[in-house]
């Protein structure tokens, strides 16, 4: 048997899948890792489920869903099987969508507020920025060079070829065009379109045949004041950083300094105190 596996933990009572995972260390070792009570692992839905079984003298079963010759497609296979089991209605204890990392995990609001307050206004030291840069050098995304096929390819085409509009009534032929014109990452525009975030780079987006969804602020009515101000403001205004360096606009500063245009806009609006160690304001001649 290959050691590159997609497996499932089954309920010993009804044999329904409760957890889907991947392993490169062999099935036996991975199974016993699930049964061990390691305090350093914290508390998760899956861990609590296993402990509840053990208190009743039961153990989860483990079965192989898929064998692979190498680890090249383990992440994609895990994502597929988690989605497939959820589609079939099985109550999985997975807290993420799979594929490594924490994609799909919903952080508690209390934790997000704590982290926001803890790091608000704190510049990243130059040495730490250098270490982060070096650690990321040479990393290759898991999907780089892999072509989309079938339904995934069609869904990608429909999303990125479909016209969209922003809150000012500007129409873009696709997500890609909006990304290039506004200097905003495509995936963040897509998140706004799918409702997983409200705004990006100070802009609101919707598909051409749908209304713009702008959060209601009872103090200002239907349109937040920043949207009203931006609608009447010029498209490009020079900005200056704390060192006195003047840039023709937000996108020019972002390209020159390697920063996110959206984060620079947030500093200009007072939402962030700084971004990447830089403080910006509009340049007044």
N, C-alpha and C positions, 0 to 999 in steps of 0.2 A: 504494500500500500504506500502511495506517495505521502510525504509528510506535509505537503501543501494542501490543506483541506478547508472546506467550508462545512461546518457542523451545526447541529441543533441540540439543545438540551430539551428533553421532553418531560412532561408531567408524568409521574409514575402511576397516577390514577387513571387518566384519560388518554395518555399518549399524545397529547396535543403539544406542538412546539411552543416553548416559552422563551427561548433565547436562541439567537443565531450569531455565530462568531466564526473567526478564521484562526488558523494556527499554522505555524511553520516548525513546530517542535514535536509533532506527533500527537496522536489523539489521547493516549493514556496520560501523558504529563499535563496536557491542557485540562483534561477532565478533573484530575486531582487538584489542580490549581483553583478550580471553581469550588471545590469542596472545602478547601482550607479557609480558616477564619483568620485573615490577616488584618489587624486593626489599621495598618497603613493604607489599606485600600479604601477606607471610608465606608459610607453607607450608600448603597445603590438599590434600585428596585430588584435587580437580579439577585444580589447578595442576600437581601432580606427574604426573598422567595426561597432560596436554597436553605437558609437557616430555619425558616418555618417548617420545611419538609423534614429537616434533620431532627427538630424537636419532636416530631411525630414518628421518628424511627424510619423515615423514608429517604431515598436518594433520587435525584433526577437521573433519567436515562440520557445517553448520548448516542447520536447517530450521525453518520457521514451523509451530507447532502451532495457534495461535489468533490472530486479529486482533480488536482491540477498538476502538470509536470514541473512547474516552477512558480515563482511568486509574482510574475508579471501582471496577472489579472486577478490577484486575490482581492484587492480592494473593490474592483468593479463587481466581482462575483458576490462579495458580501453585501454590497449595496442592493444588488438585484434580489438576493434571497430574503433580506429583511423586508424590502418593499413587497415582494411576492407573498410572504407569510402574512403581512398586515392586510394585503388585498384580500386574502382568503378568510380574514376575520379572526386569526389566532391572536390571543392576548400576549404579545411579546413583552418581555421586560427590558428590551434594549432601550437605552435613553438617547441614542444617536441614530443617524441614518446609516452608519457603518462606513467602511472605507478608511478607517484610521482617523485620529483626531476627534474633535467634538462637533462635527457638522450635524446640525439638526437639534443639538442640545439647547434647551430653553433655560437660560440662567434666571434665577429668581430676581424679581424687581429689587428686593432689598439688597442683594449682592451687587447688582449693577449700580445702584445708587452709592453704595459704599466704595466701589472701585472708582467711580466717577469723582467723588469728593477727594479720595486719597491721592489721585494723580492729576487733579485739575491744576493747571498753571505751573506744573513742575517740568522744567526743561530737561531733556535727556542729555546727560553729559557726553562730551565729544568722544571720550574713550569707550563708553558703552555703545554709542552709535557705530563706532568703528568695529567693535566686536560683533554686533548684530549683523553688520554688512558682511564681515568675513565669514560668519557662520552660515550665511545664506548663499554665498558664492558656490557655484557648481551644482546647486540643488536643481534637479530636473522634475517638473510637475509630472504626476503620475499619468496624466492623459496627454502629455506632449507627443506629437507625432502620430497619435492614434486617431483614425478617421471615424466620424460618427456614421452609424448605419441604421437602416430601418426606421423605426418610430422616433428614435432620438434625433436622427438627422432631419426628419420632417418637422418635428416640434421646434428644433433650432431654427430651421428656415422660416417657419411661420412667424416666430417671435421676432427675428431680426430683420425680416423683410416687410413687416407690417407697419404702416404709417402710425406715428404717434404725435402728440401735441403737448405743449407745456402750458403753464398757468397764464402766460401772456398771449396765448392764441397762436404762437409760432408752431408751424407744422414741419415735421421731419419725416422723410421717406422711410426711415428705419431707425432702430436703436443705435446702429453704427454711426449714422449721420449725426444724430444728436450728440453722441459721445465725442465725435471729432470736432464738432462746432463749439461745444460747451466745455470741452476738456474734462469730462466726467467719465468714470469707468463704466463700461457697458453693463457689467453685472450689477452695479448699483442702480442704474436706471431700470434694469429688469426687476429688481427687488421692489422698486416703487410701483411699477406696473402690476406686479402680482400681489401688492398689499402687504409685503413683509417689512416695509419701512415707509414712512410718510413722505419724506423728502430727501433730496441729495443735492449738495452744492447750492442750496437755497432755491431749488426748483421742484415743482410738482409736475408729474407726468401722468398721462392716460392714453389709451388707444384712441384713435380718431373718432370712433363711434361710441365712446363712453365719456361721461362727465368727469371733470377734474375733481378729485377728492382732496379737499383742503380742510384740515381740522378746524372746527369752530372754536373761536376764542370769544367768550361771552363779553369780554371787556371791549372788543373791537368789532364785533359783528362777524359776518361770514368769512371775510378775508383778513388774515393776519396783517398787521401794519407793514411788515417787511416786504410783503408781496406788493402792496400798494405803492410803497416807495420805489421798489425796483422797477415797476412797470413804467414810472415816469422818469426814471434816471437814465442817463446815457449808457449805451451798451458797454463801452470800455472807458475806464478812468485810470489814470496813472496811480500807482501805489508806491509807498516807501517803507523800508524796514527800519529797525532800530539803529542800524548803522548808517543811515542816511542814503542808502542805495535806492535809486528810483527805477521802477520797472514800468513799461508801457501799459501793463494790465495784469490781471490775475494769472492768465494762462502763461504769459511771458515769465512771470516770477516762478510759477510752478515748474516750467521746463528748465529754467536756469538753476534752480535750487533742488530739483528732484522732489518736490512736495506735491501734495494733492491739492488741486484747485478748490475743491469743496472745503477743505480745512482752512485754506487761506481766506476764503469768503467768510467762514465762521469766525475767524479772528477779526476781520473787518467789521463784522456785525456785533462783536462783543460776546458771542457765544463761547468761543475759546479765548484764553488769554494769550496763547502762543501755539505755534505748530512747528515741530522740528527745530526748536530753539530760536525761532524767528517771531518777531512781533511786527504786525503790519498796520498801516493806516492809509487812508487816501491822501494823495499828495496834493497840497494846495499851493499853487504857483504864486 
